[in-house]
Amino acid sequence: MKKRVVGIGLIIIIFGFTLVFANNSGESANAKSDEQIESELIKSMEETKKEKEKIEKLFTRSSKALKDEGFGEVGLSYSYEERILTAQVNDKDLLEDYKREIENIIVNTAKEVGFNDFDITFMVVNRDVIQNKEDQKAMESIHKVSDIVSDELKDRGYNFSYSISVKPEKEIIIEGTDKDFSENAELEKLISNAILSKTNLNYAVKLKKKSESEIRDMEWQPIFTAISEETNKKFNEYRGFASSFHPQPLQIIIKTNLNNSWFQNSDEKVKEIEDYVDKIIELKIEELSIKEVPYEIIIRDKNNKKIN
């Protein structure tokens, strides 16, 4: 009888060790999975950064080449989700006669900078919205004034985020994120004098601090961009992104083409997407050194129903 009790005790102990081992194995597997997601994302975001640098070079070199060939100003834009480059011209006849030449310049420049796998579309700008010479001159002045403001702030060590609004009534409003930036009369005068000496234009300059909600929105924009770009690259099921700070907590909405039906179990894919987005947020918050705010990741199916 005593031997029998001992035997049962051994079985219980062995079984207990099995449970502990299994539990530890599960934790190890989860940790490894998290590391894999992080490693994959870091690599993907670095590739995205390099691709953006190539697109910048493509735009700069293509615009110059097109202008040198006598095609004037050709506007270029790019959709990351659809991988479509759009060339905008303001003359329908020019496009009809020289479409192939314009396309060849863009394609050859893309090869030079190492940018591949994209489509080109063309769009004619409505003649009615083309600016007259007076409007163009005014826009050039505004761009020049903005450049002077940026240079003045940079020279004085203001490297934080700010926005510049040039008002028609000769007023410039500069909104920054630094608390010591607003209502600095000396700096306002310095910027105003710099504009006057370089353009002979007399602008009144006002410095303001952005609100906390505006600062938060600005800080999170790079995160929203990364979520959209990286989720689109990773998942064929992705079809769109949205976000809202109101109501709280911050809602991060991932739209998918998943079919949430009883005969098609999408739980695993939903969890995969949710974990991926969560890791993007974690990495970008660390990279940008910004304050984390409470957020909720919402995954929607093809009918826009919440499925997580």
N, C-alpha and C positions, 0 to 999 in steps of 0.2 A: 504493500500500500504506500509506503514511504517513497519507494522508487518511482511509482506512478505519478505522485505529486511533483517530484523533481522533474520528471520528464515533461509534464505540462508546463512547468515554470520555464524550462528551456525553450519550448515551442513559442511561448508568449514573448520571451526575450528576443528570440530570433525574428519573430514576426514584427516586433517593435522596431528592431534594427532595419528591417526591410522597408518599413514605412518611412523611417527617417531618411534612409538612403534615397528612396523614391522622391521624397519631398525635396531633398537637396538637389537631386538631379534635375527636377522641374525648375527650381530656382536658377540653376546654372544655365539651363536651356534658354530661359527667358532673358537672362543677362546677356547671353551670347547673341540672341536675336536683337536685342536693343543695340548692342555694339555694331552688329551688321547694318542695321538701319542707319545708325549714325555715320559709319564709314561710307556707306553708299551715298548718303546725302551730301556729305562733305565733298566727295568726288564730283557729284552731279552739280552742286552749286559752283564749284570751281570751273567746271566746263561751261556753265551758263555765263559766268563772268567773262571767260575768254571769248565766248561767242558774241557777247555784247560789244566787246572791244573790237572784234572783227567787223561788226555791223557799223560801228562808228567810223572805222577806216573806210568801209565801203561807201558810206554816205558822203564823207568828206572828199574822197578821191573821185567818186562818180560825179558829184556835183561840179567839181572843178573841170573834169574831162568833158562833160556835157556843155559847160559854159565855153570852154576853149574851142569846141567844135561848132559853136554858134547856135546852140539850142536854147540859150538864155537860162533863166531860172526854172529848173525842174524840181518840183517838190518830191521828196522821198519819205515814205513812212513804212513801218514794218509791223506785222502782227506776229507775235511770238507763238501764240496758240495755234494759228493756222499756217504759220511759216509762209506768209505771203508778203512780198514787197510791192508797194503801190507807187507808181510814178505819176505825178500830177503835172499836166501841162495846161497852159492857158490858151492854146490855139488848136482847134480841131483839125484844120488843114495841115498844120505842122505834124500832128500825130499821124494822120493818114499817110503823109508822104515819107515820114522818117521814123516810123515806129520800129522797124527792124534795126536801124542804125542805133537808136536810143537803147533798145534792148541789148544789143551786142556790147555796147559800152558798159552797161551795168553788169552783164554776165562775165565779161572779160575781167573787169575790176574785181568782181567777187572771187574769181579764180586766183587772182594775184594775192588777195588777202586771206585766201583759204576758207572762204565761206561757201558752203554747199547745201544742197537739198532744200531749195526754196522755189516758189513760183513767183512770176511777175504779172501784175495786172496794171492797166493804164486807166487814168481818169482825166477827163477834160474839166477844168475849173470853169464854172459858169462865168461868162463874160460880165454879167451884171455885178458880180462881186469883186471884179478886178479893181484895184485901187487906182485912182487917178494920180497924176504926178504930185499934186499937192498932198494927198494922203500918204503917198510913199515917202515924201520928204519928211512929213510929220513922224511917221513910224521910224525912219532912220534916226531922227533926232532923239526919239524916246529910247531906242536901242543904245545910242551913244551915251545918253545920260545915265542909263542903267549900268553900263560898263564903267563909267566914271565912279558911280556910287560904290560898285563892287570893289573896284581898285582901292578906293579910299578906305573902305572898311578893312580890306585885307592888309593894307599897309599899316594900319593901326592895331593889328592883331586880333580883329574880330573874326573868329573862324567858326562861330556857331551858325545855326540855320537862321535864315531871315528871308523875308519876301519884300519886293519893291513894287509899289503901286504909283504910277505916274498919272496924276489927274490933269484934265484939260485946263483947269484954272491955275496952271503953273504951281502945283503943289505936289510934293513927293512924300509919300507915307512909307516908312520903313519899319516893318514889324519883325522883331527878333525874339529869341528864346531866352536871352540873358537878362536877368532882373536889373543889372546895372546899366543896361543899354537904353532904356526908355527915358524920355525927357532929359536927355543930355544936351543942354543948350550949346555948349562949346563944340561938341561933335556936329550938331545940326548946322552950326555956322560954318565950320570947316568944310563940310560937304557942299553946302550952298555956294561958298566961295570957289571951290574947285570946279563946280559946274559952270559958274559964271565966267571964270578965267579961261576955260577950255572950249566953251560953246557960245559964250556971250548971251546965255539964257539965264534969266533970273528966277530961280525956283525957291519957294519956301519949303524947308525940310522939316518933317515931324517924325520923331522916333517914338515908337510904341512897343510895349511888351505884349507878346501874344498871350492869350488866355490859356489856362491850364488845359482846357479841352482841345484847343488848337494845337498846343505843343504835343499833347498825347497823340492826336491824329497824325501829325507830321512824323512823329517817332515810329508809329506803327505802319506807315505806308510801305517802307521797304520790306516789312514782314509780310504784308498782304501780297505784295508783288512776288515774293519768293514762294509763298503758298501756291499762288496761281500758276507760276512757271514750273515749279518742281512737281506739283501734283499732276499737271497736264503731261509732263514728260514721262512720269512713272505709270500712270493708270489710263488705259484705254477707256475706262468707264467714266472718266471725268468729262463734264460738259460745261462747267462754269463755276464761278466763285462770287460770293457776296459777303459783306460784313456790316455790322451795325453796333455802335456803342450804346444805342438806346432801343429797348430798355437794357439795363445792366443785368447780368454780366455781358461783356463783349461777346457778340454772337459771330462765330466764324462758320459760314455756310458753304458746304461743298455740294454742288449739284452733280448728280451722276445719272447715267442711263440704266442703272440697275433696276431689275424688275422684282419688287418685293412681294412675291407670291408664295403660297404655301408649298408649291411643287418645285420652287427654285430657291434653295437656301442661299442667301447672300450674306449671312451673318459674318462669315470668315473674311470676305472681301471688305465689308463695312469696317470691321475691326482693323484690318490692314491699313485702310485709308486713314482711319482716325489716328492710329499710332504714327503713321508717316507725317501727318499734318502736325501732330503734337511735337514730334521731334524737330520739324522745321522751325516751329515757334521757339522751342528751347534753344536751338543753335543760334538763331538770329538775335534773340534777346541777349545772349552771351556775347555775340559778336558786336552788337551795337551798344552794349552796356547801358540799356535802358531799363526802366522800372517795369516789372511784370504787373499786369492787371488781371483780375479774375476774368476768365473766358470760358466759353462753352463751344465745343465743336459739334456742329449739326450736319449730318449727312442726309441728303434728300435723294429719293429715287426719281425715276423718269417722270413720275406724276407729281413731283415736288412734295411728296409726303416724307416726313421725318422717319428715318428707319434705324436710328441708333439711340 
